[in-house]
Protein backbone atom coordinates (compact mmCIF):
# COMPACT_ATOMS: atom_id res chain seq x y z
CA UNK A 1 0.00 0.00 0.00
CA UNK A 2 1.38 3.41 -0.98
CA UNK A 3 1.85 6.14 1.68
CA UNK A 4 -1.11 8.17 0.43
CA UNK A 5 -3.31 5.07 0.52
CA UNK A 6 -2.09 4.34 4.04
CA UNK A 7 -2.95 7.87 5.14
CA UNK A 8 -6.43 7.57 3.66
CA UNK A 9 -6.86 4.17 5.34
CA UNK A 10 -6.09 5.62 8.77
CA UNK A 11 -8.20 8.74 8.18
CA UNK A 12 -11.22 6.71 7.03
CA UNK A 13 -11.04 4.79 10.29
CA UNK A 14 -11.21 7.91 12.42
CA UNK A 15 -7.60 8.93 12.92
CA UNK A 16 -7.25 12.69 12.63
CA UNK A 17 -4.91 14.02 9.98
CA UNK A 18 -3.80 16.62 12.53
CA UNK A 19 -2.74 13.84 14.92
CA UNK A 20 -0.70 12.10 12.23
CA UNK A 21 0.88 15.39 11.17
CA UNK A 22 1.77 16.23 14.77
CA UNK A 23 3.38 12.83 15.19
CA UNK A 24 5.37 13.51 12.01
CA UNK A 25 6.35 16.98 13.18
CA UNK A 26 4.76 18.75 10.21
CA UNK A 27 1.91 21.19 9.82
CA UNK A 28 -1.43 19.42 9.22
CA UNK A 29 -1.95 21.50 6.07
CA UNK A 30 1.01 19.65 4.55
CA UNK A 31 -0.96 16.41 4.59
CA UNK A 32 -4.32 18.00 3.83
CA UNK A 33 -3.01 19.73 0.70
CA UNK A 34 -1.39 16.50 -0.43
CA UNK A 35 -4.61 14.55 0.06
CA UNK A 36 -6.56 17.15 -1.95
CA UNK A 37 -3.91 17.09 -4.69
CA UNK A 38 -3.30 20.80 -4.09
CA UNK A 39 0.39 20.21 -3.52
CA UNK A 40 2.89 17.39 -3.78
CA UNK A 41 4.75 15.87 -0.87
CA UNK A 42 8.51 15.77 -0.56
CA UNK A 43 10.29 12.45 -0.64
CA UNK A 44 11.51 13.14 2.90
CA UNK A 45 7.96 13.71 4.19
CA UNK A 46 6.68 10.68 2.32
CA UNK A 47 9.27 8.51 4.07
CA UNK A 48 8.47 10.18 7.39
CA UNK A 49 4.75 9.52 6.86
CA UNK A 50 5.42 5.84 6.16
CA UNK A 51 7.52 5.51 9.32
CA UNK A 52 4.98 7.43 11.43
CA UNK A 53 2.05 5.31 10.27
CA UNK A 54 4.07 2.15 10.89
CA UNK A 55 4.80 3.31 14.44
CA UNK A 56 1.15 4.18 15.07
CA UNK A 57 0.04 0.78 13.75
CA UNK A 58 2.55 -1.01 15.98
CA UNK A 59 1.29 0.95 19.00
CA UNK A 60 -2.30 0.02 18.18
CA UNK A 61 -1.35 -3.64 17.82
CA UNK A 62 0.49 -3.51 21.15
CA UNK A 63 -2.54 -2.01 22.92
CA UNK A 64 -4.83 -4.60 21.36
CA UNK A 65 -2.58 -7.47 22.46
CA UNK A 66 -2.30 -6.16 26.03
CA UNK A 67 -6.09 -5.91 26.28
CA UNK A 68 -6.60 -9.46 25.06
mmCIF file of the N, C-alpha and C atoms, coordinates in Angstrom:
data_MODEL
# 
_entry.id   MODEL 
# 
loop_
_atom_site.group_PDB 
_atom_site.id 
_atom_site.type_symbol 
_atom_site.label_atom_id 
_atom_site.label_alt_id 
_atom_site.label_comp_id 
_atom_site.label_asym_id 
_atom_site.label_entity_id 
_atom_site.label_seq_id 
_atom_site.pdbx_PDB_ins_code 
_atom_site.Cartn_x 
_atom_site.Cartn_y 
_atom_site.Cartn_z 
_atom_site.occupancy 
_atom_site.B_iso_or_equiv 
_atom_site.pdbx_formal_charge 
_atom_site.auth_seq_id 
_atom_site.auth_comp_id 
_atom_site.auth_asym_id 
_atom_site.auth_atom_id 
_atom_site.pdbx_PDB_model_num 
ATOM 1   N N  . UNK A 1 1  ? 0.843   -1.174  0.000  1.00 0.00 ? 1  UNK A N  1 
ATOM 2   C CA . UNK A 1 1  ? 0.000   0.000   0.000  1.00 0.00 ? 1  UNK A CA 1 
ATOM 3   C C  . UNK A 1 1  ? 0.893   1.244   0.000  1.00 0.00 ? 1  UNK A C  1 
ATOM 4   N N  . UNK A 1 2  ? 0.597   2.186   -0.864 1.00 0.00 ? 2  UNK A N  1 
ATOM 5   C CA . UNK A 1 2  ? 1.384   3.412   -0.980 1.00 0.00 ? 2  UNK A CA 1 
ATOM 6   C C  . UNK A 1 2  ? 1.097   4.336   0.205  1.00 0.00 ? 2  UNK A C  1 
ATOM 7   N N  . UNK A 1 3  ? 2.035   5.248   0.524  1.00 0.00 ? 3  UNK A N  1 
ATOM 8   C CA . UNK A 1 3  ? 1.851   6.137   1.677  1.00 0.00 ? 3  UNK A CA 1 
ATOM 9   C C  . UNK A 1 3  ? 0.535   6.919   1.658  1.00 0.00 ? 3  UNK A C  1 
ATOM 10  N N  . UNK A 1 4  ? 0.146   7.419   0.504  1.00 0.00 ? 4  UNK A N  1 
ATOM 11  C CA . UNK A 1 4  ? -1.108  8.168   0.432  1.00 0.00 ? 4  UNK A CA 1 
ATOM 12  C C  . UNK A 1 4  ? -2.293  7.256   0.735  1.00 0.00 ? 4  UNK A C  1 
ATOM 13  N N  . UNK A 1 5  ? -2.253  6.038   0.242  1.00 0.00 ? 5  UNK A N  1 
ATOM 14  C CA . UNK A 1 5  ? -3.308  5.068   0.521  1.00 0.00 ? 5  UNK A CA 1 
ATOM 15  C C  . UNK A 1 5  ? -3.341  4.718   2.003  1.00 0.00 ? 5  UNK A C  1 
ATOM 16  N N  . UNK A 1 6  ? -2.166  4.612   2.607  1.00 0.00 ? 6  UNK A N  1 
ATOM 17  C CA . UNK A 1 6  ? -2.094  4.338   4.042  1.00 0.00 ? 6  UNK A CA 1 
ATOM 18  C C  . UNK A 1 6  ? -2.720  5.478   4.839  1.00 0.00 ? 6  UNK A C  1 
ATOM 19  N N  . UNK A 1 7  ? -2.405  6.705   4.461  1.00 0.00 ? 7  UNK A N  1 
ATOM 20  C CA . UNK A 1 7  ? -2.950  7.868   5.140  1.00 0.00 ? 7  UNK A CA 1 
ATOM 21  C C  . UNK A 1 7  ? -4.477  7.881   5.032  1.00 0.00 ? 7  UNK A C  1 
ATOM 22  N N  . UNK A 1 8  ? -4.982  7.624   3.860  1.00 0.00 ? 8  UNK A N  1 
ATOM 23  C CA . UNK A 1 8  ? -6.433  7.571   3.659  1.00 0.00 ? 8  UNK A CA 1 
ATOM 24  C C  . UNK A 1 8  ? -7.037  6.455   4.496  1.00 0.00 ? 8  UNK A C  1 
ATOM 25  N N  . UNK A 1 9  ? -6.387  5.302   4.552  1.00 0.00 ? 9  UNK A N  1 
ATOM 26  C CA . UNK A 1 9  ? -6.857  4.168   5.340  1.00 0.00 ? 9  UNK A CA 1 
ATOM 27  C C  . UNK A 1 9  ? -7.032  4.568   6.801  1.00 0.00 ? 9  UNK A C  1 
ATOM 28  N N  . UNK A 1 10 ? -6.020  5.198   7.371  1.00 0.00 ? 10 UNK A N  1 
ATOM 29  C CA . UNK A 1 10 ? -6.092  5.619   8.772  1.00 0.00 ? 10 UNK A CA 1 
ATOM 30  C C  . UNK A 1 10 ? -7.166  6.686   8.966  1.00 0.00 ? 10 UNK A C  1 
ATOM 31  N N  . UNK A 1 11 ? -7.229  7.653   8.061  1.00 0.00 ? 11 UNK A N  1 
ATOM 32  C CA . UNK A 1 11 ? -8.201  8.740   8.182  1.00 0.00 ? 11 UNK A CA 1 
ATOM 33  C C  . UNK A 1 11 ? -9.635  8.223   8.078  1.00 0.00 ? 11 UNK A C  1 
ATOM 34  N N  . UNK A 1 12 ? -9.875  7.273   7.194  1.00 0.00 ? 12 UNK A N  1 
ATOM 35  C CA . UNK A 1 12 ? -11.219 6.713   7.032  1.00 0.00 ? 12 UNK A CA 1 
ATOM 36  C C  . UNK A 1 12 ? -11.665 5.922   8.258  1.00 0.00 ? 12 UNK A C  1 
ATOM 37  N N  . UNK A 1 13 ? -10.729 5.542   9.079  1.00 0.00 ? 13 UNK A N  1 
ATOM 38  C CA . UNK A 1 13 ? -11.045 4.790   10.292 1.00 0.00 ? 13 UNK A CA 1 
ATOM 39  C C  . UNK A 1 13 ? -11.012 5.668   11.536 1.00 0.00 ? 13 UNK A C  1 
ATOM 40  N N  . UNK A 1 14 ? -11.042 6.979   11.317 1.00 0.00 ? 14 UNK A N  1 
ATOM 41  C CA . UNK A 1 14 ? -11.209 7.910   12.416 1.00 0.00 ? 14 UNK A CA 1 
ATOM 42  C C  . UNK A 1 14 ? -9.967  8.571   12.972 1.00 0.00 ? 14 UNK A C  1 
ATOM 43  N N  . UNK A 1 15 ? -8.802  8.287   12.417 1.00 0.00 ? 15 UNK A N  1 
ATOM 44  C CA . UNK A 1 15 ? -7.598  8.927   12.921 1.00 0.00 ? 15 UNK A CA 1 
ATOM 45  C C  . UNK A 1 15 ? -7.458  10.299  12.280 1.00 0.00 ? 15 UNK A C  1 
ATOM 46  N N  . UNK A 1 16 ? -7.314  11.308  13.112 1.00 0.00 ? 16 UNK A N  1 
ATOM 47  C CA . UNK A 1 16 ? -7.246  12.686  12.634 1.00 0.00 ? 16 UNK A CA 1 
ATOM 48  C C  . UNK A 1 16 ? -5.946  12.942  11.879 1.00 0.00 ? 16 UNK A C  1 
ATOM 49  N N  . UNK A 1 17 ? -6.079  13.623  10.762 1.00 0.00 ? 17 UNK A N  1 
ATOM 50  C CA . UNK A 1 17 ? -4.914  14.020  9.981  1.00 0.00 ? 17 UNK A CA 1 
ATOM 51  C C  . UNK A 1 17 ? -3.997  14.890  10.839 1.00 0.00 ? 17 UNK A C  1 
ATOM 52  N N  . UNK A 1 18 ? -4.603  15.742  11.670 1.00 0.00 ? 18 UNK A N  1 
ATOM 53  C CA . UNK A 1 18 ? -3.798  16.622  12.528 1.00 0.00 ? 18 UNK A CA 1 
ATOM 54  C C  . UNK A 1 18 ? -2.961  15.817  13.516 1.00 0.00 ? 18 UNK A C  1 
ATOM 55  N N  . UNK A 1 19 ? -3.496  14.695  14.010 1.00 0.00 ? 19 UNK A N  1 
ATOM 56  C CA . UNK A 1 19 ? -2.735  13.837  14.923 1.00 0.00 ? 19 UNK A CA 1 
ATOM 57  C C  . UNK A 1 19 ? -1.541  13.222  14.195 1.00 0.00 ? 19 UNK A C  1 
ATOM 58  N N  . UNK A 1 20 ? -1.775  12.719  13.008 1.00 0.00 ? 20 UNK A N  1 
ATOM 59  C CA . UNK A 1 20 ? -0.699  12.102  12.235 1.00 0.00 ? 20 UNK A CA 1 
ATOM 60  C C  . UNK A 1 20 ? 0.367   13.146  11.907 1.00 0.00 ? 20 UNK A C  1 
ATOM 61  N N  . UNK A 1 21 ? -0.066  14.325  11.491 1.00 0.00 ? 21 UNK A N  1 
ATOM 62  C CA . UNK A 1 21 ? 0.881   15.394  11.170 1.00 0.00 ? 21 UNK A CA 1 
ATOM 63  C C  . UNK A 1 21 ? 1.702   15.788  12.389 1.00 0.00 ? 21 UNK A C  1 
ATOM 64  N N  . UNK A 1 22 ? 1.052   15.883  13.542 1.00 0.00 ? 22 UNK A N  1 
ATOM 65  C CA . UNK A 1 22 ? 1.767   16.229  14.772 1.00 0.00 ? 22 UNK A CA 1 
ATOM 66  C C  . UNK A 1 22 ? 2.805   15.167  15.099 1.00 0.00 ? 22 UNK A C  1 
ATOM 67  N N  . UNK A 1 23 ? 2.432   13.920  14.944 1.00 0.00 ? 23 UNK A N  1 
ATOM 68  C CA . UNK A 1 23 ? 3.380   12.827  15.185 1.00 0.00 ? 23 UNK A CA 1 
ATOM 69  C C  . UNK A 1 23 ? 4.558   12.901  14.221 1.00 0.00 ? 23 UNK A C  1 
ATOM 70  N N  . UNK A 1 24 ? 4.302   13.370  13.009 1.00 0.00 ? 24 UNK A N  1 
ATOM 71  C CA . UNK A 1 24 ? 5.366   13.509  12.008 1.00 0.00 ? 24 UNK A CA 1 
ATOM 72  C C  . UNK A 1 24 ? 6.229   14.728  12.279 1.00 0.00 ? 24 UNK A C  1 
ATOM 73  N N  . UNK A 1 25 ? 5.646   15.725  12.960 1.00 0.00 ? 25 UNK A N  1 
ATOM 74  C CA . UNK A 1 25 ? 6.352   16.976  13.181 1.00 0.00 ? 25 UNK A CA 1 
ATOM 75  C C  . UNK A 1 25 ? 6.175   17.961  12.033 1.00 0.00 ? 25 UNK A C  1 
ATOM 76  N N  . UNK A 1 26 ? 5.056   17.826  11.315 1.00 0.00 ? 26 UNK A N  1 
ATOM 77  C CA . UNK A 1 26 ? 4.764   18.746  10.211 1.00 0.00 ? 26 UNK A CA 1 
ATOM 78  C C  . UNK A 1 26 ? 3.419   19.419  10.461 1.00 0.00 ? 26 UNK A C  1 
ATOM 79  N N  . UNK A 1 27 ? 3.173   20.491  9.737  1.00 0.00 ? 27 UNK A N  1 
ATOM 80  C CA . UNK A 1 27 ? 1.915   21.193  9.824  1.00 0.00 ? 27 UNK A CA 1 
ATOM 81  C C  . UNK A 1 27 ? 0.824   20.333  9.184  1.00 0.00 ? 27 UNK A C  1 
ATOM 82  N N  . UNK A 1 28 ? -0.352  20.231  9.806  1.00 0.00 ? 28 UNK A N  1 
ATOM 83  C CA . UNK A 1 28 ? -1.431  19.422  9.221  1.00 0.00 ? 28 UNK A CA 1 
ATOM 84  C C  . UNK A 1 28 ? -1.798  19.820  7.795  1.00 0.00 ? 28 UNK A C  1 
ATOM 85  N N  . UNK A 1 29 ? -1.612  21.091  7.442  1.00 0.00 ? 29 UNK A N  1 
ATOM 86  C CA . UNK A 1 29 ? -1.951  21.499  6.073  1.00 0.00 ? 29 UNK A CA 1 
ATOM 87  C C  . UNK A 1 29 ? -1.064  20.805  5.042  1.00 0.00 ? 29 UNK A C  1 
ATOM 88  N N  . UNK A 1 30 ? 0.125   20.387  5.456  1.00 0.00 ? 30 UNK A N  1 
ATOM 89  C CA . UNK A 1 30 ? 1.008   19.655  4.546  1.00 0.00 ? 30 UNK A CA 1 
ATOM 90  C C  . UNK A 1 30 ? 0.316   18.392  4.047  1.00 0.00 ? 30 UNK A C  1 
ATOM 91  N N  . UNK A 1 31 ? -0.282  17.653  4.970  1.00 0.00 ? 31 UNK A N  1 
ATOM 92  C CA . UNK A 1 31 ? -0.955  16.410  4.594  1.00 0.00 ? 31 UNK A CA 1 
ATOM 93  C C  . UNK A 1 31 ? -2.297  16.679  3.918  1.00 0.00 ? 31 UNK A C  1 
ATOM 94  N N  . UNK A 1 32 ? -3.018  17.675  4.403  1.00 0.00 ? 32 UNK A N  1 
ATOM 95  C CA . UNK A 1 32 ? -4.316  17.995  3.826  1.00 0.00 ? 32 UNK A CA 1 
ATOM 96  C C  . UNK A 1 32 ? -4.190  18.423  2.371  1.00 0.00 ? 32 UNK A C  1 
ATOM 97  N N  . UNK A 1 33 ? -3.222  19.282  2.086  1.00 0.00 ? 33 UNK A N  1 
ATOM 98  C CA . UNK A 1 33 ? -3.010  19.727  0.701  1.00 0.00 ? 33 UNK A CA 1 
ATOM 99  C C  . UNK A 1 33 ? -2.610  18.556  -0.190 1.00 0.00 ? 33 UNK A C  1 
ATOM 100 N N  . UNK A 1 34 ? -1.819  17.665  0.336  1.00 0.00 ? 34 UNK A N  1 
ATOM 101 C CA . UNK A 1 34 ? -1.392  16.498  -0.425 1.00 0.00 ? 34 UNK A CA 1 
ATOM 102 C C  . UNK A 1 34 ? -2.588  15.601  -0.736 1.00 0.00 ? 34 UNK A C  1 
ATOM 103 N N  . UNK A 1 35 ? -3.435  15.395  0.274  1.00 0.00 ? 35 UNK A N  1 
ATOM 104 C CA . UNK A 1 35 ? -4.611  14.554  0.057  1.00 0.00 ? 35 UNK A CA 1 
ATOM 105 C C  . UNK A 1 35 ? -5.566  15.150  -0.976 1.00 0.00 ? 35 UNK A C  1 
ATOM 106 N N  . UNK A 1 36 ? -5.664  16.470  -1.004 1.00 0.00 ? 36 UNK A N  1 
ATOM 107 C CA . UNK A 1 36 ? -6.555  17.147  -1.954 1.00 0.00 ? 36 UNK A CA 1 
ATOM 108 C C  . UNK A 1 36 ? -5.897  17.373  -3.306 1.00 0.00 ? 36 UNK A C  1 
ATOM 109 N N  . UNK A 1 37 ? -4.685  16.894  -3.457 1.00 0.00 ? 37 UNK A N  1 
ATOM 110 C CA . UNK A 1 37 ? -3.914  17.094  -4.693 1.00 0.00 ? 37 UNK A CA 1 
ATOM 111 C C  . UNK A 1 37 ? -3.645  18.561  -4.989 1.00 0.00 ? 37 UNK A C  1 
ATOM 112 N N  . UNK A 1 38 ? -3.631  19.388  -3.924 1.00 0.00 ? 38 UNK A N  1 
ATOM 113 C CA . UNK A 1 38 ? -3.300  20.804  -4.094 1.00 0.00 ? 38 UNK A CA 1 
ATOM 114 C C  . UNK A 1 38 ? -1.791  21.007  -4.162 1.00 0.00 ? 38 UNK A C  1 
ATOM 115 N N  . UNK A 1 39 ? -1.059  20.072  -3.610 1.00 0.00 ? 39 UNK A N  1 
ATOM 116 C CA . UNK A 1 39 ? 0.389   20.205  -3.518 1.00 0.00 ? 39 UNK A CA 1 
ATOM 117 C C  . UNK A 1 39 ? 0.991   18.807  -3.415 1.00 0.00 ? 39 UNK A C  1 
ATOM 118 N N  . UNK A 1 40 ? 2.199   18.662  -3.910 1.00 0.00 ? 40 UNK A N  1 
ATOM 119 C CA . UNK A 1 40 ? 2.895   17.393  -3.782 1.00 0.00 ? 40 UNK A CA 1 
ATOM 120 C C  . UNK A 1 40 ? 3.504   17.245  -2.391 1.00 0.00 ? 40 UNK A C  1 
ATOM 121 N N  . UNK A 1 41 ? 4.073   16.106  -2.135 1.00 0.00 ? 41 UNK A N  1 
ATOM 122 C CA . UNK A 1 41 ? 4.746   15.868  -0.866 1.00 0.00 ? 41 UNK A CA 1 
ATOM 123 C C  . UNK A 1 41 ? 6.208   15.544  -1.173 1.00 0.00 ? 41 UNK A C  1 
ATOM 124 N N  . UNK A 1 42 ? 7.094   16.034  -0.339 1.00 0.00 ? 42 UNK A N  1 
ATOM 125 C CA . UNK A 1 42 ? 8.510   15.766  -0.562 1.00 0.00 ? 42 UNK A CA 1 
ATOM 126 C C  . UNK A 1 42 ? 8.808   14.302  -0.284 1.00 0.00 ? 42 UNK A C  1 
ATOM 127 N N  . UNK A 1 43 ? 9.874   13.827  -0.871 1.00 0.00 ? 43 UNK A N  1 
ATOM 128 C CA . UNK A 1 43 ? 10.291  12.449  -0.640 1.00 0.00 ? 43 UNK A CA 1 
ATOM 129 C C  . UNK A 1 43 ? 10.572  12.233  0.848  1.00 0.00 ? 43 UNK A C  1 
ATOM 130 N N  . UNK A 1 44 ? 11.207  13.216  1.471  1.00 0.00 ? 44 UNK A N  1 
ATOM 131 C CA . UNK A 1 44 ? 11.512  13.138  2.902  1.00 0.00 ? 44 UNK A CA 1 
ATOM 132 C C  . UNK A 1 44 ? 10.233  12.987  3.725  1.00 0.00 ? 44 UNK A C  1 
ATOM 133 N N  . UNK A 1 45 ? 9.215   13.799  3.443  1.00 0.00 ? 45 UNK A N  1 
ATOM 134 C CA . UNK A 1 45 ? 7.962   13.712  4.193  1.00 0.00 ? 45 UNK A CA 1 
ATOM 135 C C  . UNK A 1 45 ? 7.201   12.431  3.884  1.00 0.00 ? 45 UNK A C  1 
ATOM 136 N N  . UNK A 1 46 ? 7.333   11.945  2.672  1.00 0.00 ? 46 UNK A N  1 
ATOM 137 C CA . UNK A 1 46 ? 6.683   10.685  2.319  1.00 0.00 ? 46 UNK A CA 1 
ATOM 138 C C  . UNK A 1 46 ? 7.290   9.537   3.128  1.00 0.00 ? 46 UNK A C  1 
ATOM 139 N N  . UNK A 1 47 ? 8.607   9.532   3.250  1.00 0.00 ? 47 UNK A N  1 
ATOM 140 C CA . UNK A 1 47 ? 9.271   8.511   4.070  1.00 0.00 ? 47 UNK A CA 1 
ATOM 141 C C  . UNK A 1 47 ? 8.903   8.665   5.540  1.00 0.00 ? 47 UNK A C  1 
ATOM 142 N N  . UNK A 1 48 ? 8.833   9.909   6.010  1.00 0.00 ? 48 UNK A N  1 
ATOM 143 C CA . UNK A 1 48 ? 8.466   10.181  7.393  1.00 0.00 ? 48 UNK A CA 1 
ATOM 144 C C  . UNK A 1 48 ? 7.031   9.738   7.663  1.00 0.00 ? 48 UNK A C  1 
ATOM 145 N N  . UNK A 1 49 ? 6.141   9.958   6.720  1.00 0.00 ? 49 UNK A N  1 
ATOM 146 C CA . UNK A 1 49 ? 4.755   9.519   6.856  1.00 0.00 ? 49 UNK A CA 1 
ATOM 147 C C  . UNK A 1 49 ? 4.690   8.004   6.979  1.00 0.00 ? 49 UNK A C  1 
ATOM 148 N N  . UNK A 1 50 ? 5.406   7.307   6.123  1.00 0.00 ? 50 UNK A N  1 
ATOM 149 C CA . UNK A 1 50 ? 5.417   5.842   6.164  1.00 0.00 ? 50 UNK A CA 1 
ATOM 150 C C  . UNK A 1 50 ? 5.899   5.345   7.529  1.00 0.00 ? 50 UNK A C  1 
ATOM 151 N N  . UNK A 1 51 ? 6.976   5.909   8.023  1.00 0.00 ? 51 UNK A N  1 
ATOM 152 C CA . UNK A 1 51 ? 7.519   5.514   9.319  1.00 0.00 ? 51 UNK A CA 1 
ATOM 153 C C  . UNK A 1 51 ? 6.542   5.845   10.451 1.00 0.00 ? 51 UNK A C  1 
ATOM 154 N N  . UNK A 1 52 ? 5.935   7.020   10.394 1.00 0.00 ? 52 UNK A N  1 
ATOM 155 C CA . UNK A 1 52 ? 4.985   7.435   11.430 1.00 0.00 ? 52 UNK A CA 1 
ATOM 156 C C  . UNK A 1 52 ? 3.778   6.507   11.468 1.00 0.00 ? 52 UNK A C  1 
ATOM 157 N N  . UNK A 1 53 ? 3.216   6.198   10.311 1.00 0.00 ? 53 UNK A N  1 
ATOM 158 C CA . UNK A 1 53 ? 2.052   5.311   10.270 1.00 0.00 ? 53 UNK A CA 1 
ATOM 159 C C  . UNK A 1 53 ? 2.409   3.905   10.735 1.00 0.00 ? 53 UNK A C  1 
ATOM 160 N N  . UNK A 1 54 ? 3.611   3.458   10.420 1.00 0.00 ? 54 UNK A N  1 
ATOM 161 C CA . UNK A 1 54 ? 4.067   2.152   10.894 1.00 0.00 ? 54 UNK A CA 1 
ATOM 162 C C  . UNK A 1 54 ? 4.136   2.148   12.421 1.00 0.00 ? 54 UNK A C  1 
ATOM 163 N N  . UNK A 1 55 ? 4.691   3.217   12.992 1.00 0.00 ? 55 UNK A N  1 
ATOM 164 C CA . UNK A 1 55 ? 4.796   3.306   14.444 1.00 0.00 ? 55 UNK A CA 1 
ATOM 165 C C  . UNK A 1 55 ? 3.421   3.348   15.109 1.00 0.00 ? 55 UNK A C  1 
ATOM 166 N N  . UNK A 1 56 ? 2.504   4.110   14.530 1.00 0.00 ? 56 UNK A N  1 
ATOM 167 C CA . UNK A 1 56 ? 1.147   4.183   15.071 1.00 0.00 ? 56 UNK A CA 1 
ATOM 168 C C  . UNK A 1 56 ? 0.483   2.806   15.011 1.00 0.00 ? 56 UNK A C  1 
ATOM 169 N N  . UNK A 1 57 ? 0.635   2.119   13.894 1.00 0.00 ? 57 UNK A N  1 
ATOM 170 C CA . UNK A 1 57 ? 0.041   0.785   13.745 1.00 0.00 ? 57 UNK A CA 1 
ATOM 171 C C  . UNK A 1 57 ? 0.614   -0.185  14.777 1.00 0.00 ? 57 UNK A C  1 
ATOM 172 N N  . UNK A 1 58 ? 1.926   -0.122  14.989 1.00 0.00 ? 58 UNK A N  1 
ATOM 173 C CA . UNK A 1 58 ? 2.550   -1.010  15.978 1.00 0.00 ? 58 UNK A CA 1 
ATOM 174 C C  . UNK A 1 58 ? 2.047   -0.704  17.378 1.00 0.00 ? 58 UNK A C  1 
ATOM 175 N N  . UNK A 1 59 ? 1.835   0.570   17.691 1.00 0.00 ? 59 UNK A N  1 
ATOM 176 C CA . UNK A 1 59 ? 1.294   0.946   18.995 1.00 0.00 ? 59 UNK A CA 1 
ATOM 177 C C  . UNK A 1 59 ? -0.124  0.416   19.165 1.00 0.00 ? 59 UNK A C  1 
ATOM 178 N N  . UNK A 1 60 ? -0.940  0.524   18.120 1.00 0.00 ? 60 UNK A N  1 
ATOM 179 C CA . UNK A 1 60 ? -2.304  0.018   18.184 1.00 0.00 ? 60 UNK A CA 1 
ATOM 180 C C  . UNK A 1 60 ? -2.333  -1.494  18.366 1.00 0.00 ? 60 UNK A C  1 
ATOM 181 N N  . UNK A 1 61 ? -1.447  -2.193  17.675 1.00 0.00 ? 61 UNK A N  1 
ATOM 182 C CA . UNK A 1 61 ? -1.352  -3.643  17.823 1.00 0.00 ? 61 UNK A CA 1 
ATOM 183 C C  . UNK A 1 61 ? -0.942  -3.997  19.250 1.00 0.00 ? 61 UNK A C  1 
ATOM 184 N N  . UNK A 1 62 ? 0.009   -3.267  19.792 1.00 0.00 ? 62 UNK A N  1 
ATOM 185 C CA . UNK A 1 62 ? 0.494   -3.510  21.147 1.00 0.00 ? 62 UNK A CA 1 
ATOM 186 C C  . UNK A 1 62 ? -0.628  -3.324  22.168 1.00 0.00 ? 62 UNK A C  1 
ATOM 187 N N  . UNK A 1 63 ? -1.425  -2.276  22.005 1.00 0.00 ? 63 UNK A N  1 
ATOM 188 C CA . UNK A 1 63 ? -2.538  -2.014  22.923 1.00 0.00 ? 63 UNK A CA 1 
ATOM 189 C C  . UNK A 1 63 ? -3.569  -3.126  22.812 1.00 0.00 ? 63 UNK A C  1 
ATOM 190 N N  . UNK A 1 64 ? -3.855  -3.540  21.593 1.00 0.00 ? 64 UNK A N  1 
ATOM 191 C CA . UNK A 1 64 ? -4.834  -4.599  21.364 1.00 0.00 ? 64 UNK A CA 1 
ATOM 192 C C  . UNK A 1 64 ? -4.387  -5.901  22.015 1.00 0.00 ? 64 UNK A C  1 
ATOM 193 N N  . UNK A 1 65 ? -3.102  -6.234  21.871 1.00 0.00 ? 65 UNK A N  1 
ATOM 194 C CA . UNK A 1 65 ? -2.585  -7.473  22.463 1.00 0.00 ? 65 UNK A CA 1 
ATOM 195 C C  . UNK A 1 65 ? -2.629  -7.418  23.981 1.00 0.00 ? 65 UNK A C  1 
ATOM 196 N N  . UNK A 1 66 ? -2.334  -6.261  24.566 1.00 0.00 ? 66 UNK A N  1 
ATOM 197 C CA . UNK A 1 66 ? -2.302  -6.156  26.027 1.00 0.00 ? 66 UNK A CA 1 
ATOM 198 C C  . UNK A 1 66 ? -3.711  -6.193  26.624 1.00 0.00 ? 66 UNK A C  1 
ATOM 199 N N  . UNK A 1 67 ? -4.710  -5.855  25.811 1.00 0.00 ? 67 UNK A N  1 
ATOM 200 C CA . UNK A 1 67 ? -6.093  -5.906  26.284 1.00 0.00 ? 67 UNK A CA 1 
ATOM 201 C C  . UNK A 1 67 ? -6.660  -7.309  26.173 1.00 0.00 ? 67 UNK A C  1 
ATOM 202 N N  . UNK A 1 68 ? -6.049  -8.124  25.329 1.00 0.00 ? 68 UNK A N  1 
ATOM 203 C CA . UNK A 1 68 ? -6.598  -9.456  25.057 1.00 0.00 ? 68 UNK A CA 1 
ATOM 204 C C  . UNK A 1 68 ? -6.107  -10.428 26.001 1.00 0.00 ? 68 UNK A C  1 
# 
